[in-house]
Amino acid sequence: MNTTPASSPPAPVAALVQMTSGIDPDANLAAIDRAMGEAAAGGASMAFLPEMSLLLDRDRARSAPHIAREADSPWPAALQALAQKHGLWLHSGSIPLLADDGERRVNRSHVIAADGSIRARYDKIHMFDVTLPSGENWTESSAYAGGEALTVVETPLGKMGLSVCYDLRFPELYRAMVDRGATLIAIPAAFTVSTGEAHWHVLMRARAIETGCHIVAAAQSGTHADGRETYGHSVAVDPWGIVLADAGCGAAAGDGGYRLSFAPVASAAVDRARQAIPLARSRANRRITL
């Protein structure tokens, strides 16, 4: 009689694509194609792109000819075709599109299944309107409309909540995702260097610990064609706050503009973290009303 316990199936794997996206969507799309091929060959179940994966350009007049309503944009269909080509689920990071009313832009994420179907959309809610100690000034709301809907979607890695970059600083958003069943949260980003050095890793680990979720954050990195610099350090964090992958900064030489990292996303890690620190039970038992 065989008494050897059955081994658990391997955890599905996330592939984080760190990019230095520029002002040429075709070049960015070609880099994504190469990265997805490498991710599929490496056994990933799902690839994650950074914020503004197909176009990163501060010059709004120059970028305007590329920006259309989703129904008129070639970009979602191009990403759907890549998901089918590589047999891989894809999180688009985000792409700039015109809002349906045509007045302002939206910063929109798509979750695309391996059969090419779009399973979810999410428009970045919180606009990055800040003046940093470094002197950088950003006013996203002058061109972009913030989203209004929370999105959680089933994926091969678990039930995933969607967010983008500056959303990271609003923990109530992530608590609402957990209340809707999320065990995994995507946070694609194009973080500035100064805020990244100060806050990136601690915020990513905090969101993982306080939600008991895996965090997958693909990032932009390096010096871009529009002149900006981004922090990089695409990270995957487990529900206990352990960093499973960190891509560092920059893009590897000769890689066509991306750096790839792999991380397992084990559902058992969610169970262990939530059993050890039972936040939901503690909330239910608290004696004050917030």
Beta strands, then each sheet from edge to edge (+ up, - down):
strand 1: 13-19
strand 2: 46-48
strand 3: 89-91
strand 4: 95-98
strand 5: 105-112
strand 6: 118-123
strand 7: 129-131
strand 8: 137-139
strand 9: 152-155
strand 10: 158-162
strand 11: 184-186
strand 12: 214-217
strand 13: 221-223
strand 14: 229-231
strand 15: 235-237
strand 16: 243-246
strand 17: 258-264
sheet 1: 4+ 5- 3+ 2+ 1+ 17-
sheet 2: 4+ 5- 6+
sheet 3: 7+ 8-
sheet 4: 9+ 10- 11- 12- 15+ 16-
sheet 5: 13+ 14-
end
